[in-house]
Amino acid sequence: MLRRTFLTLAAATPLLSKGSGEAPSGPGSRAYSLSAAPDGTVYLVWIESADGRHALKLSRLEGGLWSPAKTVATGGAEWFVNFADHPAVAAGPDGRVLVSWSFRPEAAREEKWGLAVRTALSTDRGETWTEAFELGPDNTAD
């Protein structure tokens, strides 16, 4: 797994720079994550933030070019966005892609801790998305 991750990063790094293979991220972009599918397709997710709103975006690297960004999910103050908590992407066989990102459940809004994770699933290589599940929405201080 470590070897695959390193090779994915090594292959994608030149394409994240300026040029014809430039990633389609927009203003306010941060918290990037990469994953390679078994067929070699590379997926990139990131968060774009503006005016207190957030959007989780995804793009695929194919033929040396990034696909146009697709919005996976949007949210506001309940999202937990910082320098350390990045979204994640996992690409499986047959076009399945799972993404996850952090949020603060309503019960934990005033707490220091109490984060949870939301997930979304695509079965068509990131074209369309459905909510998959949440982990830890009851993870609050007593």
PyMOL commands that place a pseudoatom at each C-alpha (Angstrom):
pseudoatom trace, name=CA, resn=MET, resi=1, chain=A, elem=C, hetatm=0, pos=[0.000, 0.000, 0.000]
pseudoatom trace, name=CA, resn=LEU, resi=2, chain=A, elem=C, hetatm=0, pos=[2.813, 2.409, 0.874]
pseudoatom trace, name=CA, resn=ARG, resi=3, chain=A, elem=C, hetatm=0, pos=[4.456, 1.681, -2.472]
pseudoatom trace, name=CA, resn=ARG, resi=4, chain=A, elem=C, hetatm=0, pos=[1.208, 2.393, -4.347]
pseudoatom trace, name=CA, resn=THR, resi=5, chain=A, elem=C, hetatm=0, pos=[0.701, 5.646, -2.436]
pseudoatom trace, name=CA, resn=PHE, resi=6, chain=A, elem=C, hetatm=0, pos=[4.256, 6.778, -3.163]
pseudoatom trace, name=CA, resn=LEU, resi=7, chain=A, elem=C, hetatm=0, pos=[3.959, 5.895, -6.850]
pseudoatom trace, name=CA, resn=THR, resi=8, chain=A, elem=C, hetatm=0, pos=[0.613, 7.692, -7.074]
pseudoatom trace, name=CA, resn=LEU, resi=9, chain=A, elem=C, hetatm=0, pos=[2.087, 10.832, -5.537]
pseudoatom trace, name=CA, resn=ALA, resi=10, chain=A, elem=C, hetatm=0, pos=[5.204, 10.625, -7.702]
pseudoatom trace, name=CA, resn=ALA, resi=11, chain=A, elem=C, hetatm=0, pos=[3.107, 10.238, -10.860]
pseudoatom trace, name=CA, resn=ALA, resi=12, chain=A, elem=C, hetatm=0, pos=[0.631, 12.995, -9.987]
pseudoatom trace, name=CA, resn=THR, resi=13, chain=A, elem=C, hetatm=0, pos=[3.004, 15.620, -8.550]
pseudoatom trace, name=CA, resn=PRO, resi=14, chain=A, elem=C, hetatm=0, pos=[4.096, 17.066, -11.916]
pseudoatom trace, name=CA, resn=LEU, resi=15, chain=A, elem=C, hetatm=0, pos=[0.450, 17.297, -12.945]
pseudoatom trace, name=CA, resn=LEU, resi=16, chain=A, elem=C, hetatm=0, pos=[-0.478, 19.375, -9.918]
pseudoatom trace, name=CA, resn=SER, resi=17, chain=A, elem=C, hetatm=0, pos=[1.751, 22.185, -11.166]
pseudoatom trace, name=CA, resn=LYS, resi=18, chain=A, elem=C, hetatm=0, pos=[0.959, 24.726, -13.882]
pseudoatom trace, name=CA, resn=GLY, resi=19, chain=A, elem=C, hetatm=0, pos=[0.464, 23.351, -17.359]
pseudoatom trace, name=CA, resn=SER, resi=20, chain=A, elem=C, hetatm=0, pos=[-1.980, 21.328, -19.425]
pseudoatom trace, name=CA, resn=GLY, resi=21, chain=A, elem=C, hetatm=0, pos=[-2.472, 18.865, -16.579]
pseudoatom trace, name=CA, resn=GLU, resi=22, chain=A, elem=C, hetatm=0, pos=[-3.330, 21.486, -13.968]
pseudoatom trace, name=CA, resn=ALA, resi=23, chain=A, elem=C, hetatm=0, pos=[-5.778, 20.325, -11.294]
pseudoatom trace, name=CA, resn=PRO, resi=24, chain=A, elem=C, hetatm=0, pos=[-9.144, 22.132, -11.484]
pseudoatom trace, name=CA, resn=SER, resi=25, chain=A, elem=C, hetatm=0, pos=[-9.183, 23.445, -7.907]
pseudoatom trace, name=CA, resn=GLY, resi=26, chain=A, elem=C, hetatm=0, pos=[-10.568, 26.939, -7.372]
pseudoatom trace, name=CA, resn=PRO, resi=27, chain=A, elem=C, hetatm=0, pos=[-10.078, 29.837, -4.946]
pseudoatom trace, name=CA, resn=GLY, resi=28, chain=A, elem=C, hetatm=0, pos=[-10.116, 28.922, -1.272]
pseudoatom trace, name=CA, resn=SER, resi=29, chain=A, elem=C, hetatm=0, pos=[-8.918, 25.373, -2.010]
pseudoatom trace, name=CA, resn=ARG, resi=30, chain=A, elem=C, hetatm=0, pos=[-7.196, 23.346, 0.680]
pseudoatom trace, name=CA, resn=ALA, resi=31, chain=A, elem=C, hetatm=0, pos=[-7.028, 19.927, 2.361]
pseudoatom trace, name=CA, resn=TYR, resi=32, chain=A, elem=C, hetatm=0, pos=[-6.126, 17.747, -0.613]
pseudoatom trace, name=CA, resn=SER, resi=33, chain=A, elem=C, hetatm=0, pos=[-6.083, 13.941, -0.734]
pseudoatom trace, name=CA, resn=LEU, resi=34, chain=A, elem=C, hetatm=0, pos=[-5.168, 11.467, -3.510]
pseudoatom trace, name=CA, resn=SER, resi=35, chain=A, elem=C, hetatm=0, pos=[-6.055, 7.831, -4.168]
pseudoatom trace, name=CA, resn=ALA, resi=36, chain=A, elem=C, hetatm=0, pos=[-5.472, 5.412, -7.040]
pseudoatom trace, name=CA, resn=ALA, resi=37, chain=A, elem=C, hetatm=0, pos=[-8.081, 2.921, -8.216]
pseudoatom trace, name=CA, resn=PRO, resi=38, chain=A, elem=C, hetatm=0, pos=[-7.071, -0.634, -9.131]
pseudoatom trace, name=CA, resn=ASP, resi=39, chain=A, elem=C, hetatm=0, pos=[-7.284, 0.370, -12.819]
pseudoatom trace, name=CA, resn=GLY, resi=40, chain=A, elem=C, hetatm=0, pos=[-4.707, 3.158, -12.229]
pseudoatom trace, name=CA, resn=THR, resi=41, chain=A, elem=C, hetatm=0, pos=[-7.123, 6.105, -12.311]
pseudoatom trace, name=CA, resn=VAL, resi=42, chain=A, elem=C, hetatm=0, pos=[-6.026, 8.749, -9.800]
pseudoatom trace, name=CA, resn=TYR, resi=43, chain=A, elem=C, hetatm=0, pos=[-8.684, 10.603, -7.786]
pseudoatom trace, name=CA, resn=LEU, resi=44, chain=A, elem=C, hetatm=0, pos=[-8.114, 13.955, -6.071]
pseudoatom trace, name=CA, resn=VAL, resi=45, chain=A, elem=C, hetatm=0, pos=[-10.455, 15.451, -3.447]
pseudoatom trace, name=CA, resn=TRP, resi=46, chain=A, elem=C, hetatm=0, pos=[-10.227, 18.842, -1.756]
pseudoatom trace, name=CA, resn=ILE, resi=47, chain=A, elem=C, hetatm=0, pos=[-12.313, 21.429, 0.059]
pseudoatom trace, name=CA, resn=GLU, resi=48, chain=A, elem=C, hetatm=0, pos=[-13.104, 24.875, -1.328]
pseudoatom trace, name=CA, resn=SER, resi=49, chain=A, elem=C, hetatm=0, pos=[-14.251, 27.466, 1.221]
pseudoatom trace, name=CA, resn=ALA, resi=50, chain=A, elem=C, hetatm=0, pos=[-15.847, 30.877, 0.761]
pseudoatom trace, name=CA, resn=ASP, resi=51, chain=A, elem=C, hetatm=0, pos=[-18.061, 33.043, 2.961]
pseudoatom trace, name=CA, resn=GLY, resi=52, chain=A, elem=C, hetatm=0, pos=[-18.485, 30.379, 5.658]
pseudoatom trace, name=CA, resn=ARG, resi=53, chain=A, elem=C, hetatm=0, pos=[-19.592, 27.734, 3.157]
pseudoatom trace, name=CA, resn=HIS, resi=54, chain=A, elem=C, hetatm=0, pos=[-17.603, 24.665, 2.113]
pseudoatom trace, name=CA, resn=ALA, resi=55, chain=A, elem=C, hetatm=0, pos=[-17.701, 22.342, -0.892]
pseudoatom trace, name=CA, resn=LEU, resi=56, chain=A, elem=C, hetatm=0, pos=[-16.021, 18.960, -1.199]
pseudoatom trace, name=CA, resn=LYS, resi=57, chain=A, elem=C, hetatm=0, pos=[-14.774, 18.571, -4.779]
pseudoatom trace, name=CA, resn=LEU, resi=58, chain=A, elem=C, hetatm=0, pos=[-13.411, 15.618, -6.774]
pseudoatom trace, name=CA, resn=SER, resi=59, chain=A, elem=C, hetatm=0, pos=[-11.471, 15.237, -10.011]
pseudoatom trace, name=CA, resn=ARG, resi=60, chain=A, elem=C, hetatm=0, pos=[-10.014, 12.234, -11.908]
pseudoatom trace, name=CA, resn=LEU, resi=61, chain=A, elem=C, hetatm=0, pos=[-6.649, 12.112, -13.649]
pseudoatom trace, name=CA, resn=GLU, resi=62, chain=A, elem=C, hetatm=0, pos=[-7.038, 10.457, -17.037]
pseudoatom trace, name=CA, resn=GLY, resi=63, chain=A, elem=C, hetatm=0, pos=[-4.669, 10.605, -19.970]
pseudoatom trace, name=CA, resn=GLY, resi=64, chain=A, elem=C, hetatm=0, pos=[-2.538, 13.196, -18.193]
pseudoatom trace, name=CA, resn=LEU, resi=65, chain=A, elem=C, hetatm=0, pos=[-5.446, 15.622, -17.724]
pseudoatom trace, name=CA, resn=TRP, resi=66, chain=A, elem=C, hetatm=0, pos=[-7.720, 16.303, -14.753]
pseudoatom trace, name=CA, resn=SER, resi=67, chain=A, elem=C, hetatm=0, pos=[-11.472, 15.999, -15.321]
pseudoatom trace, name=CA, resn=PRO, resi=68, chain=A, elem=C, hetatm=0, pos=[-13.638, 19.017, -14.483]
pseudoatom trace, name=CA, resn=ALA, resi=69, chain=A, elem=C, hetatm=0, pos=[-14.306, 19.262, -10.738]
pseudoatom trace, name=CA, resn=LYS, resi=70, chain=A, elem=C, hetatm=0, pos=[-17.483, 17.619, -9.446]
pseudoatom trace, name=CA, resn=THR, resi=71, chain=A, elem=C, hetatm=0, pos=[-19.110, 18.792, -6.210]
pseudoatom trace, name=CA, resn=VAL, resi=72, chain=A, elem=C, hetatm=0, pos=[-19.580, 15.837, -3.864]
pseudoatom trace, name=CA, resn=ALA, resi=73, chain=A, elem=C, hetatm=0, pos=[-21.143, 17.701, -0.917]
pseudoatom trace, name=CA, resn=THR, resi=74, chain=A, elem=C, hetatm=0, pos=[-21.652, 21.197, 0.465]
pseudoatom trace, name=CA, resn=GLY, resi=75, chain=A, elem=C, hetatm=0, pos=[-22.057, 22.526, 3.994]
pseudoatom trace, name=CA, resn=GLY, resi=76, chain=A, elem=C, hetatm=0, pos=[-21.482, 25.376, 6.371]
pseudoatom trace, name=CA, resn=ALA, resi=77, chain=A, elem=C, hetatm=0, pos=[-20.573, 25.898, 10.005]
pseudoatom trace, name=CA, resn=GLU, resi=78, chain=A, elem=C, hetatm=0, pos=[-21.086, 22.221, 10.891]
pseudoatom trace, name=CA, resn=TRP, resi=79, chain=A, elem=C, hetatm=0, pos=[-18.105, 21.213, 8.730]
pseudoatom trace, name=CA, resn=PHE, resi=80, chain=A, elem=C, hetatm=0, pos=[-14.810, 20.902, 10.580]
pseudoatom trace, name=CA, resn=VAL, resi=81, chain=A, elem=C, hetatm=0, pos=[-12.195, 22.376, 8.235]
pseudoatom trace, name=CA, resn=ASN, resi=82, chain=A, elem=C, hetatm=0, pos=[-8.630, 23.029, 9.365]
pseudoatom trace, name=CA, resn=PHE, resi=83, chain=A, elem=C, hetatm=0, pos=[-5.019, 22.364, 8.409]
pseudoatom trace, name=CA, resn=ALA, resi=84, chain=A, elem=C, hetatm=0, pos=[-4.934, 18.844, 9.891]
pseudoatom trace, name=CA, resn=ASP, resi=85, chain=A, elem=C, hetatm=0, pos=[-8.300, 17.254, 9.078]
pseudoatom trace, name=CA, resn=HIS, resi=86, chain=A, elem=C, hetatm=0, pos=[-8.321, 16.470, 5.372]
pseudoatom trace, name=CA, resn=PRO, resi=87, chain=A, elem=C, hetatm=0, pos=[-11.072, 14.700, 3.483]
pseudoatom trace, name=CA, resn=ALA, resi=88, chain=A, elem=C, hetatm=0, pos=[-10.221, 11.187, 2.307]
pseudoatom trace, name=CA, resn=VAL, resi=89, chain=A, elem=C, hetatm=0, pos=[-10.888, 9.328, -0.921]
pseudoatom trace, name=CA, resn=ALA, resi=90, chain=A, elem=C, hetatm=0, pos=[-10.724, 5.583, -1.553]
pseudoatom trace, name=CA, resn=ALA, resi=91, chain=A, elem=C, hetatm=0, pos=[-11.156, 4.215, -5.056]
pseudoatom trace, name=CA, resn=GLY, resi=92, chain=A, elem=C, hetatm=0, pos=[-12.180, 0.609, -5.552]
pseudoatom trace, name=CA, resn=PRO, resi=93, chain=A, elem=C, hetatm=0, pos=[-12.932, -1.636, -8.490]
pseudoatom trace, name=CA, resn=ASP, resi=94, chain=A, elem=C, hetatm=0, pos=[-15.802, -1.168, -10.925]
pseudoatom trace, name=CA, resn=GLY, resi=95, chain=A, elem=C, hetatm=0, pos=[-15.898, 2.634, -10.596]
pseudoatom trace, name=CA, resn=ARG, resi=96, chain=A, elem=C, hetatm=0, pos=[-16.712, 2.737, -6.883]
pseudoatom trace, name=CA, resn=VAL, resi=97, chain=A, elem=C, hetatm=0, pos=[-15.347, 5.760, -4.992]
pseudoatom trace, name=CA, resn=LEU, resi=98, chain=A, elem=C, hetatm=0, pos=[-15.877, 6.539, -1.296]
pseudoatom trace, name=CA, resn=VAL, resi=99, chain=A, elem=C, hetatm=0, pos=[-15.096, 9.962, 0.206]
pseudoatom trace, name=CA, resn=SER, resi=100, chain=A, elem=C, hetatm=0, pos=[-15.211, 11.152, 3.819]
pseudoatom trace, name=CA, resn=TRP, resi=101, chain=A, elem=C, hetatm=0, pos=[-14.926, 14.495, 5.614]
pseudoatom trace, name=CA, resn=SER, resi=102, chain=A, elem=C, hetatm=0, pos=[-15.176, 15.791, 9.175]
pseudoatom trace, name=CA, resn=PHE, resi=103, chain=A, elem=C, hetatm=0, pos=[-18.085, 17.619, 10.758]
pseudoatom trace, name=CA, resn=ARG, resi=104, chain=A, elem=C, hetatm=0, pos=[-19.130, 18.679, 14.240]
pseudoatom trace, name=CA, resn=PRO, resi=105, chain=A, elem=C, hetatm=0, pos=[-22.503, 17.200, 15.254]
pseudoatom trace, name=CA, resn=GLU, resi=106, chain=A, elem=C, hetatm=0, pos=[-25.141, 19.515, 16.672]
pseudoatom trace, name=CA, resn=ALA, resi=107, chain=A, elem=C, hetatm=0, pos=[-24.721, 17.955, 20.141]
pseudoatom trace, name=CA, resn=ALA, resi=108, chain=A, elem=C, hetatm=0, pos=[-21.023, 18.907, 20.135]
pseudoatom trace, name=CA, resn=ARG, resi=109, chain=A, elem=C, hetatm=0, pos=[-21.199, 22.452, 18.677]
pseudoatom trace, name=CA, resn=GLU, resi=110, chain=A, elem=C, hetatm=0, pos=[-20.031, 24.063, 21.909]
pseudoatom trace, name=CA, resn=GLU, resi=111, chain=A, elem=C, hetatm=0, pos=[-17.512, 21.329, 22.796]
pseudoatom trace, name=CA, resn=LYS, resi=112, chain=A, elem=C, hetatm=0, pos=[-13.793, 21.235, 22.100]
pseudoatom trace, name=CA, resn=TRP, resi=113, chain=A, elem=C, hetatm=0, pos=[-14.051, 17.607, 20.979]
pseudoatom trace, name=CA, resn=GLY, resi=114, chain=A, elem=C, hetatm=0, pos=[-16.816, 15.584, 19.434]
pseudoatom trace, name=CA, resn=LEU, resi=115, chain=A, elem=C, hetatm=0, pos=[-16.045, 15.343, 15.734]
pseudoatom trace, name=CA, resn=ALA, resi=116, chain=A, elem=C, hetatm=0, pos=[-17.773, 12.922, 13.413]
pseudoatom trace, name=CA, resn=VAL, resi=117, chain=A, elem=C, hetatm=0, pos=[-17.289, 11.764, 9.830]
pseudoatom trace, name=CA, resn=ARG, resi=118, chain=A, elem=C, hetatm=0, pos=[-19.657, 11.888, 6.872]
pseudoatom trace, name=CA, resn=THR, resi=119, chain=A, elem=C, hetatm=0, pos=[-19.222, 9.660, 3.845]
pseudoatom trace, name=CA, resn=ALA, resi=120, chain=A, elem=C, hetatm=0, pos=[-20.550, 9.635, 0.304]
pseudoatom trace, name=CA, resn=LEU, resi=121, chain=A, elem=C, hetatm=0, pos=[-20.404, 6.858, -2.285]
pseudoatom trace, name=CA, resn=SER, resi=122, chain=A, elem=C, hetatm=0, pos=[-20.234, 6.943, -6.059]
pseudoatom trace, name=CA, resn=THR, resi=123, chain=A, elem=C, hetatm=0, pos=[-20.667, 3.845, -8.210]
pseudoatom trace, name=CA, resn=ASP, resi=124, chain=A, elem=C, hetatm=0, pos=[-19.937, 5.657, -11.493]
pseudoatom trace, name=CA, resn=ARG, resi=125, chain=A, elem=C, hetatm=0, pos=[-16.372, 6.963, -11.035]
pseudoatom trace, name=CA, resn=GLY, resi=126, chain=A, elem=C, hetatm=0, pos=[-17.458, 10.132, -9.216]
pseudoatom trace, name=CA, resn=GLU, resi=127, chain=A, elem=C, hetatm=0, pos=[-20.152, 11.367, -11.563]
pseudoatom trace, name=CA, resn=THR, resi=128, chain=A, elem=C, hetatm=0, pos=[-23.022, 11.040, -9.068]
pseudoatom trace, name=CA, resn=TRP, resi=129, chain=A, elem=C, hetatm=0, pos=[-23.047, 10.699, -5.266]
pseudoatom trace, name=CA, resn=THR, resi=130, chain=A, elem=C, hetatm=0, pos=[-25.243, 9.327, -2.506]
pseudoatom trace, name=CA, resn=GLU, resi=131, chain=A, elem=C, hetatm=0, pos=[-24.855, 9.679, 1.245]
pseudoatom trace, name=CA, resn=ALA, resi=132, chain=A, elem=C, hetatm=0, pos=[-23.318, 6.467, 2.556]
pseudoatom trace, name=CA, resn=PHE, resi=133, chain=A, elem=C, hetatm=0, pos=[-23.185, 6.749, 6.367]
pseudoatom trace, name=CA, resn=GLU, resi=134, chain=A, elem=C, hetatm=0, pos=[-22.014, 8.859, 9.299]
pseudoatom trace, name=CA, resn=LEU, resi=135, chain=A, elem=C, hetatm=0, pos=[-19.561, 7.724, 11.962]
pseudoatom trace, name=CA, resn=GLY, resi=136, chain=A, elem=C, hetatm=0, pos=[-19.632, 9.164, 15.482]
pseudoatom trace, name=CA, resn=PRO, resi=137, chain=A, elem=C, hetatm=0, pos=[-22.459, 11.727, 15.447]
pseudoatom trace, name=CA, resn=ASP, resi=138, chain=A, elem=C, hetatm=0, pos=[-22.971, 10.873, 19.139]
pseudoatom trace, name=CA, resn=ASN, resi=139, chain=A, elem=C, hetatm=0, pos=[-19.248, 11.389, 19.903]
pseudoatom trace, name=CA, resn=THR, resi=140, chain=A, elem=C, hetatm=0, pos=[-19.608, 14.200, 22.441]
pseudoatom trace, name=CA, resn=ALA, resi=141, chain=A, elem=C, hetatm=0, pos=[-18.182, 15.033, 25.838]
pseudoatom trace, name=CA, resn=ASP, resi=142, chain=A, elem=C, hetatm=0, pos=[-20.322, 14.039, 28.837]
for i in range(1, 142): cmd.bond("trace and resi %d" % i, "trace and resi %d" % (i + 1))
show_as sticks, trace
zoom trace
